[in-house]
């Protein structure tokens, strides 16, 4: 009898632990109690392999695996072979309709994007109500409350300009320019493998799905180096090695910007910054900047130094943006005031965001 009781206790404990693990996993797949949808960025490998949908889903999951994958309920996929208003639209629309036929976003979802995912999501938000209505689905079944854009490329990047020009053979380019593009893309572009790069040219990107939208876009931008800094000379203003601040900030016009804010620099110094956007796109809010955060670090789990706040202490799309900050004078800033997120350098940019907004 004692042995049977002992065995029953062990089984019960194991069941509780298993259920506890399940509950923990389920709990971590939300942000502030809302289901999370992930929209990835440009994937250069698509242009050479043209993967099928199953492979695209696997790649999309891998794209987010460093941090966000286990904190999301849905991972949307699309192919960099396609254009935003073409094949990308078709893939995103079919996935949105599938979600709307369920109940996952009836109470509202939060979308997290990286890089080109910013532009893809802007197009989605512009057209989603028409997609749903045309399919006979109530648009309220796919409610997006807010979008978190990490290193957003919605305003395009000059790297795409360079890649398209090199790919089409229009103009003279030196070996350094070619090396920078090949390093950023992972391949040598030609006219047959440019895909969504056409849409990422700033003048093109800034004319896709324009117009006001009621969904707030929370922006998280960095100015760290990628690829050993080789790409920086070919990108307008400060950048994260791939995306310029004019794009990551959500600036309404492109420019050579040093900061997303006219009152604080990416390193946290509270000062007047003349080379900053005069305005942002409607309903766009720069929340954090990280001087040392590069393009990939925006969504992985690596620490990239201190981060500073721009928009703080407000509620956006039901999310309470209330980063704990401190301000003090630093010798390296010539004793000007510096504002940083408290213990921000102990976490990655994404972890700082998740811990605060959750």
Residue pairs with C-beta under 8 A, 6 or more apart in sequence:
25 70
28 70
28 71
29 35
29 36
29 70
29 71
29 72
29 73
30 36
30 71
30 73
31 71
31 110
31 112
31 319
31 354
31 357
31 358
32 110
32 318
32 319
32 320
32 357
32 358
34 107
34 108
34 109
34 110
34 145
34 318
35 72
35 73
35 74
35 104
35 105
35 107
35 109
35 110
36 68
36 71
36 72
36 73
36 74
36 109
36 110
36 111
36 112
37 72
37 73
37 74
37 75
37 76
37 99
37 105
37 109
37 110
37 111
37 112
37 144
38 60
38 64
38 68
38 69
38 72
38 74
38 75
38 76
38 111
38 112
38 113
38 117
39 76
39 111
39 112
39 113
39 114
39 117
39 120
39 121
39 124
40 59
40 60
40 63
40 64
40 75
40 76
40 77
40 78
40 113
40 114
40 115
40 116
40 117
41 63
41 113
41 114
41 115
41 116
41 117
41 151
41 153
42 80
42 115
42 116
42 153
42 196
42 197
42 200
43 59
43 63
43 79
43 80
44 80
44 185
44 186
44 187
45 51
45 59
45 186
46 56
46 59
46 79
46 80
46 81
46 195
47 80
47 81
47 187
47 193
47 194
47 195
48 187
48 193
49 55
50 79
50 81
51 59
51 79
53 77
53 91
56 77
56 78
56 79
56 91
57 75
57 77
59 77
60 75
60 76
60 77
61 69
61 75
63 114
64 72
64 75
64 299
66 299
66 300
66 301
67 299
67 300
67 301
67 348
67 350
67 351
67 354
68 112
68 299
68 350
69 75
71 354
72 112
73 104
73 109
74 95
74 99
74 104
74 109
76 92
76 95
76 96
77 91
77 95
78 87
78 88
78 91
78 92
78 120
79 87
79 88
79 91
79 195
80 116
80 195
80 196
80 197
81 87
81 195
81 196
82 88
82 90
82 91
82 195
82 196
83 195
83 196
83 198
83 199
84 119
84 120
84 123
84 196
84 199
84 208
84 209
85 123
85 208
88 120
88 123
88 196
89 123
89 127
92 120
92 123
92 124
93 127
93 131
96 124
96 128
96 131
96 132
96 142
97 131
97 132
97 135
97 137
99 105
99 142
100 132
100 135
100 137
100 141
100 142
101 137
101 141
103 141
105 141
105 142
105 143
105 144
106 140
106 141
106 143
107 143
108 143
108 144
108 145
108 318
109 142
109 143
109 144
109 145
110 144
110 145
110 146
110 147
110 148
110 317
110 319
111 121
111 144
111 146
111 147
111 148
112 147
112 148
112 150
113 120
113 121
113 147
113 148
113 149
113 150
113 152
114 149
114 150
114 151
114 152
114 298
114 299
115 150
115 151
115 152
115 153
115 242
115 243
115 295
116 153
116 196
116 200
117 149
117 152
118 149
118 152
118 153
118 154
118 217
118 247
119 152
119 153
119 154
119 156
119 199
119 200
119 205
119 208
119 209
121 147
121 149
122 154
122 208
122 209
122 213
123 208
123 209
125 144
125 147
125 209
125 213
125 215
126 209
126 211
126 213
127 209
128 139
128 142
128 144
129 139
132 138
132 139
132 141
132 142
133 139
144 215
145 215
145 317
145 318
145 319
146 215
146 216
146 217
146 218
146 316
146 317
146 318
146 319
147 215
147 216
147 217
147 218
147 317
148 218
148 220
148 353
148 357
149 217
149 218
149 219
149 220
149 248
149 250
150 220
150 298
150 299
150 349
150 350
151 220
151 221
151 222
151 240
151 242
151 243
151 248
151 295
151 298
151 299
152 217
152 219
152 221
152 243
152 247
152 248
152 250
153 200
153 205
153 242
153 243
153 247
153 248
154 205
154 247
154 250
154 281
155 202
155 205
155 206
155 244
155 246
155 247
155 248
155 250
155 251
155 254
156 199
156 200
156 201
156 202
156 203
156 204
156 205
156 206
156 247
156 254
157 200
157 202
157 235
157 239
157 242
157 243
157 244
157 247
158 202
158 234
158 235
158 236
158 244
159 180
159 181
159 184
159 185
159 200
159 231
159 234
159 235
159 242
160 197
160 198
160 200
160 201
160 202
160 205
161 201
161 202
162 173
162 177
162 180
162 181
162 234
163 181
163 184
163 185
163 189
163 194
163 197
164 189
164 194
164 197
164 198
164 201
165 171
165 173
166 173
166 177
166 178
166 181
166 188
166 189
167 189
167 190
167 191
167 193
167 194
167 197
168 191
168 194
169 191
176 230
177 234
178 188
179 230
180 227
180 230
180 231
180 233
180 234
181 188
181 189
181 234
182 188
183 227
183 230
183 231
184 226
184 227
184 231
184 241
184 242
187 193
189 197
198 204
199 205
199 208
202 236
202 246
202 247
202 254
205 247
206 254
212 282
212 283
213 282
213 283
214 283
215 283
215 317
216 283
216 284
216 285
216 316
216 317
217 250
217 281
217 283
217 284
217 285
218 285
218 287
218 311
218 316
218 317
218 319
218 321
219 248
219 249
219 250
219 260
219 280
219 284
219 285
219 286
219 287
220 248
220 286
220 287
220 288
220 289
220 290
220 298
220 349
220 353
221 240
221 245
221 248
221 249
221 260
221 266
221 286
221 288
221 289
221 290
221 293
222 240
222 248
222 266
222 289
222 290
222 291
222 292
222 293
222 294
222 295
222 297
222 298
222 304
222 349
223 238
223 239
223 240
223 245
223 266
223 289
223 290
223 291
223 292
223 293
224 240
224 241
224 290
224 291
224 292
224 293
224 294
224 295
224 297
224 304
224 305
225 232
225 241
225 294
226 240
226 241
226 242
226 294
226 295
226 296
227 241
229 241
231 239
231 241
231 242
232 239
232 241
235 241
235 242
235 243
235 244
236 244
236 246
236 254
236 255
236 256
236 257
237 244
237 245
237 246
237 255
237 256
237 257
237 258
237 275
238 244
238 245
238 257
238 258
238 259
238 266
239 245
239 248
240 248
240 293
240 294
240 295
240 298
241 294
241 295
242 295
243 295
244 254
244 257
245 251
245 257
245 258
245 259
245 260
246 253
246 254
246 255
246 256
246 257
246 277
247 254
248 260
249 257
249 260
249 277
249 280
249 284
249 286
250 280
250 281
250 284
250 286
251 257
251 260
251 277
251 279
251 280
251 281
252 277
252 278
252 279
252 280
252 281
253 277
253 278
253 279
255 275
255 277
256 275
257 275
257 276
257 277
258 265
258 266
258 273
258 275
258 276
259 265
259 266
259 273
259 275
259 276
259 289
260 266
260 276
260 277
260 286
260 289
260 310
261 273
261 276
261 286
261 289
261 310
262 272
262 273
262 274
262 276
263 270
263 271
263 272
263 273
264 270
264 271
264 273
264 289
264 308
264 309
264 310
264 339
265 271
265 273
265 291
265 308
266 289
266 290
266 291
266 308
267 291
267 306
267 308
267 333
267 338
268 291
268 306
268 307
268 308
268 338
268 339
268 340
269 333
269 336
269 337
269 338
270 327
270 336
270 337
270 338
270 339
271 336
280 286
285 310
285 311
285 316
285 321
286 310
286 311
287 309
287 310
287 311
287 312
287 321
287 323
287 353
288 307
288 308
288 309
288 310
288 323
288 341
288 349
288 352
288 353
289 307
289 308
289 310
290 297
290 298
290 304
290 305
290 306
290 307
290 308
290 349
291 305
291 306
292 304
292 305
292 306
293 304
293 305
293 307
293 349
294 304
297 304
297 348
297 349
298 349
298 350
299 349
299 350
300 348
300 350
301 348
301 350
301 351
302 348
303 345
303 346
303 347
303 348
304 348
304 349
305 345
306 340
306 341
306 344
306 345
307 340
307 341
307 344
307 345
307 349
307 352
308 325
308 338
308 339
308 340
308 341
309 323
309 325
309 339
309 341
311 321
312 321
312 322
312 323
312 325
313 321
313 322
314 321
315 321
319 357
320 357
321 356
321 357
322 356
323 341
323 342
323 352
323 356
324 341
324 342
324 356
325 339
325 340
325 341
325 342
326 339
326 340
326 342
327 337
327 338
327 339
327 340
328 337
328 338
329 335
329 336
329 337
329 338
330 336
330 338
341 352
344 352
347 355
